Amino acid sequence: MSIDSNDVALDVPPPKQPIHPTVIPRLDPEYIEYHNKHIIHLTPPHTLPWDSSIRNAPTVPGSSAPLKVGKTQDYDLPNTKFRAFTPEGTPPTPSGWPVFIFFHGGGWTLGNIGSETAFCTNLCVHAKCVVVSVDYRLAPEHPYPAAVEDAIDSLVWVIENGKQELGVNTSKIAVGGSSSGGNLATILALRATQAQPPIPLVFQLLVVPVTDNTASISTLWAENALTPWLSPERMMWFRNNYLPNKEDWAKWDASPIFAPDEMVAQLPTAWVGVAELDILKEEGVQYAEKMKRPVSMWRWWYIRVLRILSWLWMRIERRKKVGC
């Protein structure tokens, strides 16, 4: 007995996140393979009714295994907590470990204290610094400026308690993060310049940072509006969760691109990484240009080989040498 294939109903769900045909020629074949294997059938969170259980899924699929560190401890902040990763061995004498305050990505809505442990432990091991990963409060339950307040609290804690509790050198504090975390990191650096007295940070590591929360397809996103993963619709979902009041969008502690030039001039050295096929690319480039000035040691690299946000972050985790 023969069976006509036309009579067989194949229970194959339609793709939920297909790659747009016009983008395929611009993508790394390795990413296309990864996307079609792991991402294409995932339901985009912005298409679902809001429920905090959405956070149970990985913020960005794909990661490497965490590295072994000397010690991992959690500490309380006024409204949240952070996790400190300390290298193996003894701290440099007499000053102590350098310290890196890190903010995870996830559109101020997703992610948690453990979502980027692999990156944090890589940085801890290879840069030989204490990494403080901040579990900042998330929107929509805690909209702007809650995450900014938690970022400030983390820096204050390190200044006041870091030497005694973590064995760190509080004159060697760096900040950094990915996407929304990059947004919080550079806002924290800006806030540090306004402290009395100013807090002299030594470095910013900004990976695909959100710097302009007024951006749209009509201004900065058109070139990459059809690229995978971070679509304009998803980015607006994140923005509306975090910044429900439109009058807050252009405030510099929501959109650092609008920070006064005299404040930006006081920022420390920065490494800014952008992805060629990411809607956040142009605002990252523009913010890097804003920081570019003759008196600084500013430098940045335009990441072309690692062309998409999730793939970029996976590869950065696997880097064998990271400076702090």
Sequence and secondary structure as in RCSB ss.txt:
>XXXX:A:sequence
MSIDSNDVALDVPPPKQPIHPTVIPRLDPEYIEYHNKHIIHLTPPHTLPWDSSIRNAPTVPGSSAPLKVGKTQDY
DLPNTKFRAFTPEGTPPTPSGWPVFIFFHGGGWTLGNIGSETAFCTNLCVHAKCVVVSVDYRLAPEHPYPAAVED
AIDSLVWVIENGKQELGVNTSKIAVGGSSSGGNLATILALRATQAQPPIPLVFQLLVVPVTDNTASISTLWAENA
LTPWLSPERMMWFRNNYLPNKEDWAKWDASPIFAPDEMVAQLPTAWVGVAELDILKEEGVQYAEKMKRPVSMWRW
WYIRVLRILSWLWMRIERRKKVGC
>XXXX:A:secstr
    GGGS       SS   TTTGGGS HHHHHHHHHHTTTS  GGGS   GGGGGS SSS        SEEEEE
E SSSEEEEEE SS   TTT EEEEEEE  STTTS  TTTTHHHHHHHHHHHTSEEEEE    TTTS TTHHHHH
HHHHHHHHHHHHHHHH EEEEEEEEEEETHHHHHHHHHHHHHHHSSS     EEEEES    TT  IIIIIGGGT
TSSSS HHHHHHHHHHH  SGGGTTSTTT GGGS HHHHTT   EEEEEETT TTHHHHHHHHHHH  TTS    
EEE SS SHHHHHHHHHT S    
